[in-house]
Amino acid sequence: MDNFEKVEKLREHALEEFKLEVEAEEQKEINELVTFRHGSKQERQE
């Protein structure tokens, strides 16, 4: 395995980690929005 292949594998691994981080951040934002909406509905019903 030459250096180019090693660098390419490291780059692919870094990209996969980045994708997971972005997905986790997006899920966090979605959860916050859902919680906010759900909380707003409960307040209106009371």
Phi, psi and omega in degrees: 000124181270176183299322180300316180295321178296314180297319180297318178296318178296320179296316179298318179297317179297321179296317179297318178297318179298317179300318179295320179296316180296317180298318179296319179295318178297318180295322178298315179297318179298315180299319179295318179295317180296317179297317179298313180296316181297318178296322179295320179295318180296320180295322180292325183286334184279000000 
